[in-house]
Amino acid sequence: MSDRHKQAVVKTRMVGAKTILVNRRGFTLYHLSVERKGHFICTTSACLAEWHPLVVARGTKPAGAGSLSTVKRPDGRLQVAYKGGPLYTFDEDEKPGDIEGNGFKDVGTWHVVTVAGKATPAPAPSSGGYGGGGY
């Protein structure tokens, strides 16, 4: 797992007209619609190959945007959550500001995590989309 998926700092960034959550390196953070308060769906190797949990070491508090917490994953790692929803990065996002996973549907729908408030401007997302199938 690359370093970009282990960042504990969560920031906000403008992508188009949306203020979204991103990790320390500017990669978009997502939430799966059916995951809440410790109920995890993305636990298989196929899912985790595409969707990388934003995890922190025990005793580390996520910093940056408000309403952050941690939830314990089934594998024992602590995952950063926003308003109770576990946060992930998407493997198909190649550069900061990409939002290729937004709207992806499988057992639920993956959404970019949006927030109200000011953010750092980001470049416009690349065109194209994820054409792959489910797990």
MODELLER restraints for C-alpha pairs under 7 A, 6 or more apart:
rsr = mdl.restraints
at = mdl.atoms
rsr.add(forms.Gaussian(group=physical.xy_distance, feature=features.Distance(at['CA:4:A'], at['CA:25:A']), mean=6.47, stdev=0.5))
rsr.add(forms.Gaussian(group=physical.xy_distance, feature=features.Distance(at['CA:5:A'], at['CA:52:A']), mean=6.25, stdev=0.5))
rsr.add(forms.Gaussian(group=physical.xy_distance, feature=features.Distance(at['CA:5:A'], at['CA:53:A']), mean=6.95, stdev=0.5))
rsr.add(forms.Gaussian(group=physical.xy_distance, feature=features.Distance(at['CA:5:A'], at['CA:54:A']), mean=5.69, stdev=0.5))
rsr.add(forms.Gaussian(group=physical.xy_distance, feature=features.Distance(at['CA:5:A'], at['CA:89:A']), mean=6.68, stdev=0.5))
rsr.add(forms.Gaussian(group=physical.xy_distance, feature=features.Distance(at['CA:6:A'], at['CA:54:A']), mean=5.66, stdev=0.5))
rsr.add(forms.Gaussian(group=physical.xy_distance, feature=features.Distance(at['CA:6:A'], at['CA:55:A']), mean=5.54, stdev=0.5))
rsr.add(forms.Gaussian(group=physical.xy_distance, feature=features.Distance(at['CA:6:A'], at['CA:56:A']), mean=6.60, stdev=0.5))
rsr.add(forms.Gaussian(group=physical.xy_distance, feature=features.Distance(at['CA:7:A'], at['CA:23:A']), mean=6.09, stdev=0.5))
rsr.add(forms.Gaussian(group=physical.xy_distance, feature=features.Distance(at['CA:7:A'], at['CA:24:A']), mean=5.84, stdev=0.5))
rsr.add(forms.Gaussian(group=physical.xy_distance, feature=features.Distance(at['CA:7:A'], at['CA:54:A']), mean=6.72, stdev=0.5))
rsr.add(forms.Gaussian(group=physical.xy_distance, feature=features.Distance(at['CA:8:A'], at['CA:55:A']), mean=6.97, stdev=0.5))
rsr.add(forms.Gaussian(group=physical.xy_distance, feature=features.Distance(at['CA:8:A'], at['CA:56:A']), mean=5.72, stdev=0.5))
rsr.add(forms.Gaussian(group=physical.xy_distance, feature=features.Distance(at['CA:8:A'], at['CA:62:A']), mean=5.14, stdev=0.5))
rsr.add(forms.Gaussian(group=physical.xy_distance, feature=features.Distance(at['CA:8:A'], at['CA:63:A']), mean=6.56, stdev=0.5))
rsr.add(forms.Gaussian(group=physical.xy_distance, feature=features.Distance(at['CA:9:A'], at['CA:23:A']), mean=5.94, stdev=0.5))
rsr.add(forms.Gaussian(group=physical.xy_distance, feature=features.Distance(at['CA:9:A'], at['CA:24:A']), mean=5.21, stdev=0.5))
rsr.add(forms.Gaussian(group=physical.xy_distance, feature=features.Distance(at['CA:9:A'], at['CA:62:A']), mean=5.82, stdev=0.5))
rsr.add(forms.Gaussian(group=physical.xy_distance, feature=features.Distance(at['CA:9:A'], at['CA:63:A']), mean=4.85, stdev=0.5))
rsr.add(forms.Gaussian(group=physical.xy_distance, feature=features.Distance(at['CA:9:A'], at['CA:64:A']), mean=5.62, stdev=0.5))
rsr.add(forms.Gaussian(group=physical.xy_distance, feature=features.Distance(at['CA:10:A'], at['CA:21:A']), mean=6.49, stdev=0.5))
rsr.add(forms.Gaussian(group=physical.xy_distance, feature=features.Distance(at['CA:10:A'], at['CA:22:A']), mean=5.72, stdev=0.5))
rsr.add(forms.Gaussian(group=physical.xy_distance, feature=features.Distance(at['CA:10:A'], at['CA:23:A']), mean=4.74, stdev=0.5))
rsr.add(forms.Gaussian(group=physical.xy_distance, feature=features.Distance(at['CA:10:A'], at['CA:24:A']), mean=5.98, stdev=0.5))
rsr.add(forms.Gaussian(group=physical.xy_distance, feature=features.Distance(at['CA:10:A'], at['CA:63:A']), mean=6.12, stdev=0.5))
rsr.add(forms.Gaussian(group=physical.xy_distance, feature=features.Distance(at['CA:10:A'], at['CA:64:A']), mean=4.95, stdev=0.5))
rsr.add(forms.Gaussian(group=physical.xy_distance, feature=features.Distance(at['CA:10:A'], at['CA:65:A']), mean=5.76, stdev=0.5))
rsr.add(forms.Gaussian(group=physical.xy_distance, feature=features.Distance(at['CA:11:A'], at['CA:21:A']), mean=5.63, stdev=0.5))
rsr.add(forms.Gaussian(group=physical.xy_distance, feature=features.Distance(at['CA:11:A'], at['CA:22:A']), mean=5.29, stdev=0.5))
rsr.add(forms.Gaussian(group=physical.xy_distance, feature=features.Distance(at['CA:11:A'], at['CA:23:A']), mean=6.10, stdev=0.5))
rsr.add(forms.Gaussian(group=physical.xy_distance, feature=features.Distance(at['CA:11:A'], at['CA:24:A']), mean=6.66, stdev=0.5))
rsr.add(forms.Gaussian(group=physical.xy_distance, feature=features.Distance(at['CA:11:A'], at['CA:64:A']), mean=5.45, stdev=0.5))
rsr.add(forms.Gaussian(group=physical.xy_distance, feature=features.Distance(at['CA:11:A'], at['CA:65:A']), mean=5.54, stdev=0.5))
rsr.add(forms.Gaussian(group=physical.xy_distance, feature=features.Distance(at['CA:12:A'], at['CA:19:A']), mean=6.28, stdev=0.5))
rsr.add(forms.Gaussian(group=physical.xy_distance, feature=features.Distance(at['CA:12:A'], at['CA:20:A']), mean=5.41, stdev=0.5))
rsr.add(forms.Gaussian(group=physical.xy_distance, feature=features.Distance(at['CA:12:A'], at['CA:21:A']), mean=4.60, stdev=0.5))
rsr.add(forms.Gaussian(group=physical.xy_distance, feature=features.Distance(at['CA:12:A'], at['CA:22:A']), mean=5.87, stdev=0.5))
rsr.add(forms.Gaussian(group=physical.xy_distance, feature=features.Distance(at['CA:12:A'], at['CA:65:A']), mean=6.81, stdev=0.5))
rsr.add(forms.Gaussian(group=physical.xy_distance, feature=features.Distance(at['CA:12:A'], at['CA:119:A']), mean=5.10, stdev=0.5))
rsr.add(forms.Gaussian(group=physical.xy_distance, feature=features.Distance(at['CA:12:A'], at['CA:120:A']), mean=6.63, stdev=0.5))
rsr.add(forms.Gaussian(group=physical.xy_distance, feature=features.Distance(at['CA:13:A'], at['CA:19:A']), mean=5.45, stdev=0.5))
rsr.add(forms.Gaussian(group=physical.xy_distance, feature=features.Distance(at['CA:13:A'], at['CA:20:A']), mean=5.41, stdev=0.5))
rsr.add(forms.Gaussian(group=physical.xy_distance, feature=features.Distance(at['CA:13:A'], at['CA:21:A']), mean=6.40, stdev=0.5))
rsr.add(forms.Gaussian(group=physical.xy_distance, feature=features.Distance(at['CA:13:A'], at['CA:22:A']), mean=6.72, stdev=0.5))
rsr.add(forms.Gaussian(group=physical.xy_distance, feature=features.Distance(at['CA:13:A'], at['CA:119:A']), mean=4.54, stdev=0.5))
rsr.add(forms.Gaussian(group=physical.xy_distance, feature=features.Distance(at['CA:13:A'], at['CA:120:A']), mean=4.62, stdev=0.5))
rsr.add(forms.Gaussian(group=physical.xy_distance, feature=features.Distance(at['CA:13:A'], at['CA:121:A']), mean=5.87, stdev=0.5))
rsr.add(forms.Gaussian(group=physical.xy_distance, feature=features.Distance(at['CA:13:A'], at['CA:122:A']), mean=6.23, stdev=0.5))
rsr.add(forms.Gaussian(group=physical.xy_distance, feature=features.Distance(at['CA:14:A'], at['CA:20:A']), mean=6.29, stdev=0.5))
rsr.add(forms.Gaussian(group=physical.xy_distance, feature=features.Distance(at['CA:14:A'], at['CA:119:A']), mean=5.50, stdev=0.5))
rsr.add(forms.Gaussian(group=physical.xy_distance, feature=features.Distance(at['CA:14:A'], at['CA:120:A']), mean=5.79, stdev=0.5))
rsr.add(forms.Gaussian(group=physical.xy_distance, feature=features.Distance(at['CA:14:A'], at['CA:121:A']), mean=4.73, stdev=0.5))
rsr.add(forms.Gaussian(group=physical.xy_distance, feature=features.Distance(at['CA:14:A'], at['CA:122:A']), mean=5.40, stdev=0.5))
rsr.add(forms.Gaussian(group=physical.xy_distance, feature=features.Distance(at['CA:15:A'], at['CA:97:A']), mean=6.24, stdev=0.5))
rsr.add(forms.Gaussian(group=physical.xy_distance, feature=features.Distance(at['CA:15:A'], at['CA:122:A']), mean=5.66, stdev=0.5))
rsr.add(forms.Gaussian(group=physical.xy_distance, feature=features.Distance(at['CA:15:A'], at['CA:123:A']), mean=6.86, stdev=0.5))
rsr.add(forms.Gaussian(group=physical.xy_distance, feature=features.Distance(at['CA:15:A'], at['CA:124:A']), mean=6.05, stdev=0.5))
rsr.add(forms.Gaussian(group=physical.xy_distance, feature=features.Distance(at['CA:15:A'], at['CA:125:A']), mean=6.83, stdev=0.5))
rsr.add(forms.Gaussian(group=physical.xy_distance, feature=features.Distance(at['CA:16:A'], at['CA:124:A']), mean=6.01, stdev=0.5))
rsr.add(forms.Gaussian(group=physical.xy_distance, feature=features.Distance(at['CA:18:A'], at['CA:114:A']), mean=6.65, stdev=0.5))
rsr.add(forms.Gaussian(group=physical.xy_distance, feature=features.Distance(at['CA:19:A'], at['CA:114:A']), mean=5.57, stdev=0.5))
rsr.add(forms.Gaussian(group=physical.xy_distance, feature=features.Distance(at['CA:19:A'], at['CA:115:A']), mean=5.62, stdev=0.5))
rsr.add(forms.Gaussian(group=physical.xy_distance, feature=features.Distance(at['CA:19:A'], at['CA:116:A']), mean=6.53, stdev=0.5))
rsr.add(forms.Gaussian(group=physical.xy_distance, feature=features.Distance(at['CA:19:A'], at['CA:119:A']), mean=6.10, stdev=0.5))
rsr.add(forms.Gaussian(group=physical.xy_distance, feature=features.Distance(at['CA:20:A'], at['CA:112:A']), mean=6.73, stdev=0.5))
rsr.add(forms.Gaussian(group=physical.xy_distance, feature=features.Distance(at['CA:20:A'], at['CA:113:A']), mean=5.54, stdev=0.5))
rsr.add(forms.Gaussian(group=physical.xy_distance, feature=features.Distance(at['CA:20:A'], at['CA:114:A']), mean=4.26, stdev=0.5))
rsr.add(forms.Gaussian(group=physical.xy_distance, feature=features.Distance(at['CA:20:A'], at['CA:115:A']), mean=5.84, stdev=0.5))
rsr.add(forms.Gaussian(group=physical.xy_distance, feature=features.Distance(at['CA:21:A'], at['CA:28:A']), mean=6.22, stdev=0.5))
rsr.add(forms.Gaussian(group=physical.xy_distance, feature=features.Distance(at['CA:21:A'], at['CA:29:A']), mean=5.58, stdev=0.5))
rsr.add(forms.Gaussian(group=physical.xy_distance, feature=features.Distance(at['CA:21:A'], at['CA:113:A']), mean=5.69, stdev=0.5))
rsr.add(forms.Gaussian(group=physical.xy_distance, feature=features.Distance(at['CA:21:A'], at['CA:114:A']), mean=6.28, stdev=0.5))
rsr.add(forms.Gaussian(group=physical.xy_distance, feature=features.Distance(at['CA:22:A'], at['CA:28:A']), mean=4.42, stdev=0.5))
rsr.add(forms.Gaussian(group=physical.xy_distance, feature=features.Distance(at['CA:22:A'], at['CA:29:A']), mean=5.13, stdev=0.5))
rsr.add(forms.Gaussian(group=physical.xy_distance, feature=features.Distance(at['CA:23:A'], at['CA:29:A']), mean=6.75, stdev=0.5))
rsr.add(forms.Gaussian(group=physical.xy_distance, feature=features.Distance(at['CA:26:A'], at['CA:96:A']), mean=4.70, stdev=0.5))
rsr.add(forms.Gaussian(group=physical.xy_distance, feature=features.Distance(at['CA:26:A'], at['CA:97:A']), mean=6.64, stdev=0.5))
rsr.add(forms.Gaussian(group=physical.xy_distance, feature=features.Distance(at['CA:27:A'], at['CA:89:A']), mean=6.82, stdev=0.5))
rsr.add(forms.Gaussian(group=physical.xy_distance, feature=features.Distance(at['CA:27:A'], at['CA:95:A']), mean=6.74, stdev=0.5))
rsr.add(forms.Gaussian(group=physical.xy_distance, feature=features.Distance(at['CA:27:A'], at['CA:96:A']), mean=4.51, stdev=0.5))
rsr.add(forms.Gaussian(group=physical.xy_distance, feature=features.Distance(at['CA:27:A'], at['CA:97:A']), mean=6.15, stdev=0.5))
rsr.add(forms.Gaussian(group=physical.xy_distance, feature=features.Distance(at['CA:28:A'], at['CA:89:A']), mean=6.11, stdev=0.5))
rsr.add(forms.Gaussian(group=physical.xy_distance, feature=features.Distance(at['CA:28:A'], at['CA:96:A']), mean=6.83, stdev=0.5))
rsr.add(forms.Gaussian(group=physical.xy_distance, feature=features.Distance(at['CA:28:A'], at['CA:97:A']), mean=6.19, stdev=0.5))
rsr.add(forms.Gaussian(group=physical.xy_distance, feature=features.Distance(at['CA:28:A'], at['CA:98:A']), mean=6.68, stdev=0.5))
rsr.add(forms.Gaussian(group=physical.xy_distance, feature=features.Distance(at['CA:28:A'], at['CA:99:A']), mean=6.43, stdev=0.5))
rsr.add(forms.Gaussian(group=physical.xy_distance, feature=features.Distance(at['CA:28:A'], at['CA:112:A']), mean=6.98, stdev=0.5))
rsr.add(forms.Gaussian(group=physical.xy_distance, feature=features.Distance(at['CA:29:A'], at['CA:87:A']), mean=5.87, stdev=0.5))
rsr.add(forms.Gaussian(group=physical.xy_distance, feature=features.Distance(at['CA:29:A'], at['CA:88:A']), mean=5.36, stdev=0.5))
rsr.add(forms.Gaussian(group=physical.xy_distance, feature=features.Distance(at['CA:29:A'], at['CA:89:A']), mean=5.04, stdev=0.5))
rsr.add(forms.Gaussian(group=physical.xy_distance, feature=features.Distance(at['CA:29:A'], at['CA:112:A']), mean=6.07, stdev=0.5))
rsr.add(forms.Gaussian(group=physical.xy_distance, feature=features.Distance(at['CA:29:A'], at['CA:113:A']), mean=6.12, stdev=0.5))
rsr.add(forms.Gaussian(group=physical.xy_distance, feature=features.Distance(at['CA:30:A'], at['CA:87:A']), mean=5.50, stdev=0.5))
rsr.add(forms.Gaussian(group=physical.xy_distance, feature=features.Distance(at['CA:30:A'], at['CA:88:A']), mean=5.08, stdev=0.5))
rsr.add(forms.Gaussian(group=physical.xy_distance, feature=features.Distance(at['CA:30:A'], at['CA:89:A']), mean=6.08, stdev=0.5))
rsr.add(forms.Gaussian(group=physical.xy_distance, feature=features.Distance(at['CA:30:A'], at['CA:110:A']), mean=6.35, stdev=0.5))
rsr.add(forms.Gaussian(group=physical.xy_distance, feature=features.Distance(at['CA:30:A'], at['CA:111:A']), mean=5.36, stdev=0.5))
rsr.add(forms.Gaussian(group=physical.xy_distance, feature=features.Distance(at['CA:30:A'], at['CA:112:A']), mean=4.51, stdev=0.5))
rsr.add(forms.Gaussian(group=physical.xy_distance, feature=features.Distance(at['CA:30:A'], at['CA:113:A']), mean=5.39, stdev=0.5))
rsr.add(forms.Gaussian(group=physical.xy_distance, feature=features.Distance(at['CA:31:A'], at['CA:85:A']), mean=6.15, stdev=0.5))
rsr.add(forms.Gaussian(group=physical.xy_distance, feature=features.Distance(at['CA:31:A'], at['CA:86:A']), mean=6.04, stdev=0.5))
rsr.add(forms.Gaussian(group=physical.xy_distance, feature=features.Distance(at['CA:31:A'], at['CA:87:A']), mean=5.30, stdev=0.5))
rsr.add(forms.Gaussian(group=physical.xy_distance, feature=features.Distance(at['CA:31:A'], at['CA:88:A']), mean=6.37, stdev=0.5))
rsr.add(forms.Gaussian(group=physical.xy_distance, feature=features.Distance(at['CA:31:A'], at['CA:110:A']), mean=5.64, stdev=0.5))
rsr.add(forms.Gaussian(group=physical.xy_distance, feature=features.Distance(at['CA:31:A'], at['CA:111:A']), mean=5.47, stdev=0.5))
rsr.add(forms.Gaussian(group=physical.xy_distance, feature=features.Distance(at['CA:31:A'], at['CA:112:A']), mean=6.59, stdev=0.5))
rsr.add(forms.Gaussian(group=physical.xy_distance, feature=features.Distance(at['CA:31:A'], at['CA:113:A']), mean=6.37, stdev=0.5))
rsr.add(forms.Gaussian(group=physical.xy_distance, feature=features.Distance(at['CA:32:A'], at['CA:108:A']), mean=6.25, stdev=0.5))
rsr.add(forms.Gaussian(group=physical.xy_distance, feature=features.Distance(at['CA:32:A'], at['CA:109:A']), mean=5.70, stdev=0.5))
rsr.add(forms.Gaussian(group=physical.xy_distance, feature=features.Distance(at['CA:32:A'], at['CA:110:A']), mean=4.47, stdev=0.5))
rsr.add(forms.Gaussian(group=physical.xy_distance, feature=features.Distance(at['CA:32:A'], at['CA:111:A']), mean=6.45, stdev=0.5))
rsr.add(forms.Gaussian(group=physical.xy_distance, feature=features.Distance(at['CA:33:A'], at['CA:108:A']), mean=5.53, stdev=0.5))
rsr.add(forms.Gaussian(group=physical.xy_distance, feature=features.Distance(at['CA:33:A'], at['CA:109:A']), mean=5.34, stdev=0.5))
rsr.add(forms.Gaussian(group=physical.xy_distance, feature=features.Distance(at['CA:33:A'], at['CA:110:A']), mean=6.17, stdev=0.5))
rsr.add(forms.Gaussian(group=physical.xy_distance, feature=features.Distance(at['CA:34:A'], at['CA:108:A']), mean=5.60, stdev=0.5))
rsr.add(forms.Gaussian(group=physical.xy_distance, feature=features.Distance(at['CA:35:A'], at['CA:41:A']), mean=6.30, stdev=0.5))
rsr.add(forms.Gaussian(group=physical.xy_distance, feature=features.Distance(at['CA:35:A'], at['CA:85:A']), mean=6.35, stdev=0.5))
rsr.add(forms.Gaussian(group=physical.xy_distance, feature=features.Distance(at['CA:35:A'], at['CA:86:A']), mean=6.98, stdev=0.5))
rsr.add(forms.Gaussian(group=physical.xy_distance, feature=features.Distance(at['CA:36:A'], at['CA:84:A']), mean=5.91, stdev=0.5))
rsr.add(forms.Gaussian(group=physical.xy_distance, feature=features.Distance(at['CA:36:A'], at['CA:85:A']), mean=5.15, stdev=0.5))
rsr.add(forms.Gaussian(group=physical.xy_distance, feature=features.Distance(at['CA:37:A'], at['CA:84:A']), mean=5.36, stdev=0.5))
rsr.add(forms.Gaussian(group=physical.xy_distance, feature=features.Distance(at['CA:37:A'], at['CA:85:A']), mean=6.68, stdev=0.5))
rsr.add(forms.Gaussian(group=physical.xy_distance, feature=features.Distance(at['CA:38:A'], at['CA:71:A']), mean=6.04, stdev=0.5))
rsr.add(forms.Gaussian(group=physical.xy_distance, feature=features.Distance(at['CA:38:A'], at['CA:72:A']), mean=6.68, stdev=0.5))
rsr.add(forms.Gaussian(group=physical.xy_distance, feature=features.Distance(at['CA:42:A'], at['CA:48:A']), mean=6.52, stdev=0.5))
rsr.add(forms.Gaussian(group=physical.xy_distance, feature=features.Distance(at['CA:46:A'], at['CA:135:A']), mean=5.75, stdev=0.5))
rsr.add(forms.Gaussian(group=physical.xy_distance, feature=features.Distance(at['CA:47:A'], at['CA:135:A']), mean=6.28, stdev=0.5))
rsr.add(forms.Gaussian(group=physical.xy_distance, feature=features.Distance(at['CA:50:A'], at['CA:90:A']), mean=5.80, stdev=0.5))
rsr.add(forms.Gaussian(group=physical.xy_distance, feature=features.Distance(at['CA:50:A'], at['CA:91:A']), mean=4.87, stdev=0.5))
rsr.add(forms.Gaussian(group=physical.xy_distance, feature=features.Distance(at['CA:51:A'], at['CA:88:A']), mean=5.83, stdev=0.5))
rsr.add(forms.Gaussian(group=physical.xy_distance, feature=features.Distance(at['CA:51:A'], at['CA:89:A']), mean=5.72, stdev=0.5))
rsr.add(forms.Gaussian(group=physical.xy_distance, feature=features.Distance(at['CA:51:A'], at['CA:90:A']), mean=4.79, stdev=0.5))
rsr.add(forms.Gaussian(group=physical.xy_distance, feature=features.Distance(at['CA:51:A'], at['CA:91:A']), mean=6.13, stdev=0.5))
rsr.add(forms.Gaussian(group=physical.xy_distance, feature=features.Distance(at['CA:52:A'], at['CA:88:A']), mean=5.12, stdev=0.5))
rsr.add(forms.Gaussian(group=physical.xy_distance, feature=features.Distance(at['CA:52:A'], at['CA:89:A']), mean=5.14, stdev=0.5))
rsr.add(forms.Gaussian(group=physical.xy_distance, feature=features.Distance(at['CA:52:A'], at['CA:90:A']), mean=6.31, stdev=0.5))
rsr.add(forms.Gaussian(group=physical.xy_distance, feature=features.Distance(at['CA:53:A'], at['CA:79:A']), mean=6.30, stdev=0.5))
rsr.add(forms.Gaussian(group=physical.xy_distance, feature=features.Distance(at['CA:53:A'], at['CA:87:A']), mean=6.08, stdev=0.5))
rsr.add(forms.Gaussian(group=physical.xy_distance, feature=features.Distance(at['CA:53:A'], at['CA:88:A']), mean=4.37, stdev=0.5))
rsr.add(forms.Gaussian(group=physical.xy_distance, feature=features.Distance(at['CA:53:A'], at['CA:89:A']), mean=6.61, stdev=0.5))
rsr.add(forms.Gaussian(group=physical.xy_distance, feature=features.Distance(at['CA:54:A'], at['CA:79:A']), mean=5.55, stdev=0.5))
rsr.add(forms.Gaussian(group=physical.xy_distance, feature=features.Distance(at['CA:54:A'], at['CA:80:A']), mean=5.66, stdev=0.5))
rsr.add(forms.Gaussian(group=physical.xy_distance, feature=features.Distance(at['CA:54:A'], at['CA:87:A']), mean=5.72, stdev=0.5))
rsr.add(forms.Gaussian(group=physical.xy_distance, feature=features.Distance(at['CA:54:A'], at['CA:88:A']), mean=5.33, stdev=0.5))
rsr.add(forms.Gaussian(group=physical.xy_distance, feature=features.Distance(at['CA:54:A'], at['CA:89:A']), mean=7.00, stdev=0.5))
rsr.add(forms.Gaussian(group=physical.xy_distance, feature=features.Distance(at['CA:55:A'], at['CA:77:A']), mean=6.72, stdev=0.5))
rsr.add(forms.Gaussian(group=physical.xy_distance, feature=features.Distance(at['CA:55:A'], at['CA:78:A']), mean=5.45, stdev=0.5))
rsr.add(forms.Gaussian(group=physical.xy_distance, feature=features.Distance(at['CA:55:A'], at['CA:79:A']), mean=4.20, stdev=0.5))
rsr.add(forms.Gaussian(group=physical.xy_distance, feature=features.Distance(at['CA:55:A'], at['CA:80:A']), mean=5.78, stdev=0.5))
rsr.add(forms.Gaussian(group=physical.xy_distance, feature=features.Distance(at['CA:56:A'], at['CA:78:A']), mean=5.72, stdev=0.5))
rsr.add(forms.Gaussian(group=physical.xy_distance, feature=features.Distance(at['CA:56:A'], at['CA:79:A']), mean=6.30, stdev=0.5))
rsr.add(forms.Gaussian(group=physical.xy_distance, feature=features.Distance(at['CA:56:A'], at['CA:80:A']), mean=6.97, stdev=0.5))
rsr.add(forms.Gaussian(group=physical.xy_distance, feature=features.Distance(at['CA:57:A'], at['CA:78:A']), mean=6.81, stdev=0.5))
rsr.add(forms.Gaussian(group=physical.xy_distance, feature=features.Distance(at['CA:58:A'], at['CA:78:A']), mean=6.78, stdev=0.5))
rsr.add(forms.Gaussian(group=physical.xy_distance, feature=features.Distance(at['CA:62:A'], at['CA:68:A']), mean=6.47, stdev=0.5))
rsr.add(forms.Gaussian(group=physical.xy_distance, feature=features.Distance(at['CA:62:A'], at['CA:69:A']), mean=6.70, stdev=0.5))
rsr.add(forms.Gaussian(group=physical.xy_distance, feature=features.Distance(at['CA:62:A'], at['CA:80:A']), mean=6.64, stdev=0.5))
rsr.add(forms.Gaussian(group=physical.xy_distance, feature=features.Distance(at['CA:67:A'], at['CA:82:A']), mean=5.66, stdev=0.5))
rsr.add(forms.Gaussian(group=physical.xy_distance, feature=features.Distance(at['CA:67:A'], at['CA:83:A']), mean=5.49, stdev=0.5))
rsr.add(forms.Gaussian(group=physical.xy_distance, feature=features.Distance(at['CA:68:A'], at['CA:80:A']), mean=6.84, stdev=0.5))
rsr.add(forms.Gaussian(group=physical.xy_distance, feature=features.Distance(at['CA:68:A'], at['CA:81:A']), mean=5.62, stdev=0.5))
rsr.add(forms.Gaussian(group=physical.xy_distance, feature=features.Distance(at['CA:68:A'], at['CA:82:A']), mean=4.71, stdev=0.5))
rsr.add(forms.Gaussian(group=physical.xy_distance, feature=features.Distance(at['CA:68:A'], at['CA:83:A']), mean=6.46, stdev=0.5))
rsr.add(forms.Gaussian(group=physical.xy_distance, feature=features.Distance(at['CA:69:A'], at['CA:80:A']), mean=5.81, stdev=0.5))
rsr.add(forms.Gaussian(group=physical.xy_distance, feature=features.Distance(at['CA:69:A'], at['CA:81:A']), mean=5.18, stdev=0.5))
rsr.add(forms.Gaussian(group=physical.xy_distance, feature=features.Distance(at['CA:69:A'], at['CA:82:A']), mean=6.44, stdev=0.5))
rsr.add(forms.Gaussian(group=physical.xy_distance, feature=features.Distance(at['CA:70:A'], at['CA:78:A']), mean=5.88, stdev=0.5))
rsr.add(forms.Gaussian(group=physical.xy_distance, feature=features.Distance(at['CA:70:A'], at['CA:79:A']), mean=5.26, stdev=0.5))
rsr.add(forms.Gaussian(group=physical.xy_distance, feature=features.Distance(at['CA:70:A'], at['CA:80:A']), mean=4.44, stdev=0.5))
rsr.add(forms.Gaussian(group=physical.xy_distance, feature=features.Distance(at['CA:70:A'], at['CA:81:A']), mean=5.36, stdev=0.5))
rsr.add(forms.Gaussian(group=physical.xy_distance, feature=features.Distance(at['CA:71:A'], at['CA:78:A']), mean=5.56, stdev=0.5))
rsr.add(forms.Gaussian(group=physical.xy_distance, feature=features.Distance(at['CA:71:A'], at['CA:79:A']), mean=5.30, stdev=0.5))
rsr.add(forms.Gaussian(group=physical.xy_distance, feature=features.Distance(at['CA:71:A'], at['CA:80:A']), mean=6.52, stdev=0.5))
rsr.add(forms.Gaussian(group=physical.xy_distance, feature=features.Distance(at['CA:71:A'], at['CA:81:A']), mean=6.61, stdev=0.5))
rsr.add(forms.Gaussian(group=physical.xy_distance, feature=features.Distance(at['CA:72:A'], at['CA:78:A']), mean=4.65, stdev=0.5))
rsr.add(forms.Gaussian(group=physical.xy_distance, feature=features.Distance(at['CA:72:A'], at['CA:79:A']), mean=6.21, stdev=0.5))
rsr.add(forms.Gaussian(group=physical.xy_distance, feature=features.Distance(at['CA:73:A'], at['CA:79:A']), mean=6.52, stdev=0.5))
rsr.add(forms.Gaussian(group=physical.xy_distance, feature=features.Distance(at['CA:79:A'], at['CA:86:A']), mean=6.36, stdev=0.5))
rsr.add(forms.Gaussian(group=physical.xy_distance, feature=features.Distance(at['CA:80:A'], at['CA:86:A']), mean=5.93, stdev=0.5))
rsr.add(forms.Gaussian(group=physical.xy_distance, feature=features.Distance(at['CA:80:A'], at['CA:87:A']), mean=5.86, stdev=0.5))
rsr.add(forms.Gaussian(group=physical.xy_distance, feature=features.Distance(at['CA:81:A'], at['CA:87:A']), mean=5.34, stdev=0.5))
rsr.add(forms.Gaussian(group=physical.xy_distance, feature=features.Distance(at['CA:90:A'], at['CA:101:A']), mean=6.17, stdev=0.5))
rsr.add(forms.Gaussian(group=physical.xy_distance, feature=features.Distance(at['CA:92:A'], at['CA:100:A']), mean=6.39, stdev=0.5))
rsr.add(forms.Gaussian(group=physical.xy_distance, feature=features.Distance(at['CA:93:A'], at['CA:99:A']), mean=6.44, stdev=0.5))
rsr.add(forms.Gaussian(group=physical.xy_distance, feature=features.Distance(at['CA:93:A'], at['CA:100:A']), mean=5.82, stdev=0.5))
rsr.add(forms.Gaussian(group=physical.xy_distance, feature=features.Distance(at['CA:97:A'], at['CA:122:A']), mean=6.10, stdev=0.5))
rsr.add(forms.Gaussian(group=physical.xy_distance, feature=features.Distance(at['CA:97:A'], at['CA:123:A']), mean=6.33, stdev=0.5))
rsr.add(forms.Gaussian(group=physical.xy_distance, feature=features.Distance(at['CA:97:A'], at['CA:124:A']), mean=6.91, stdev=0.5))
rsr.add(forms.Gaussian(group=physical.xy_distance, feature=features.Distance(at['CA:97:A'], at['CA:125:A']), mean=5.60, stdev=0.5))
rsr.add(forms.Gaussian(group=physical.xy_distance, feature=features.Distance(at['CA:98:A'], at['CA:125:A']), mean=4.82, stdev=0.5))
rsr.add(forms.Gaussian(group=physical.xy_distance, feature=features.Distance(at['CA:98:A'], at['CA:126:A']), mean=6.19, stdev=0.5))
rsr.add(forms.Gaussian(group=physical.xy_distance, feature=features.Distance(at['CA:99:A'], at['CA:125:A']), mean=6.44, stdev=0.5))
rsr.add(forms.Gaussian(group=physical.xy_distance, feature=features.Distance(at['CA:100:A'], at['CA:129:A']), mean=5.41, stdev=0.5))
rsr.add(forms.Gaussian(group=physical.xy_distance, feature=features.Distance(at['CA:100:A'], at['CA:130:A']), mean=6.05, stdev=0.5))
rsr.add(forms.Gaussian(group=physical.xy_distance, feature=features.Distance(at['CA:101:A'], at['CA:110:A']), mean=6.61, stdev=0.5))
rsr.add(forms.Gaussian(group=physical.xy_distance, feature=features.Distance(at['CA:101:A'], at['CA:130:A']), mean=6.89, stdev=0.5))
rsr.add(forms.Gaussian(group=physical.xy_distance, feature=features.Distance(at['CA:102:A'], at['CA:110:A']), mean=5.78, stdev=0.5))
rsr.add(forms.Gaussian(group=physical.xy_distance, feature=features.Distance(at['CA:102:A'], at['CA:111:A']), mean=4.80, stdev=0.5))
rsr.add(forms.Gaussian(group=physical.xy_distance, feature=features.Distance(at['CA:102:A'], at['CA:112:A']), mean=5.46, stdev=0.5))
rsr.add(forms.Gaussian(group=physical.xy_distance, feature=features.Distance(at['CA:103:A'], at['CA:109:A']), mean=5.86, stdev=0.5))
rsr.add(forms.Gaussian(group=physical.xy_distance, feature=features.Distance(at['CA:103:A'], at['CA:110:A']), mean=5.38, stdev=0.5))
rsr.add(forms.Gaussian(group=physical.xy_distance, feature=features.Distance(at['CA:103:A'], at['CA:111:A']), mean=5.63, stdev=0.5))
rsr.add(forms.Gaussian(group=physical.xy_distance, feature=features.Distance(at['CA:104:A'], at['CA:110:A']), mean=5.26, stdev=0.5))
rsr.add(forms.Gaussian(group=physical.xy_distance, feature=features.Distance(at['CA:106:A'], at['CA:134:A']), mean=5.64, stdev=0.5))
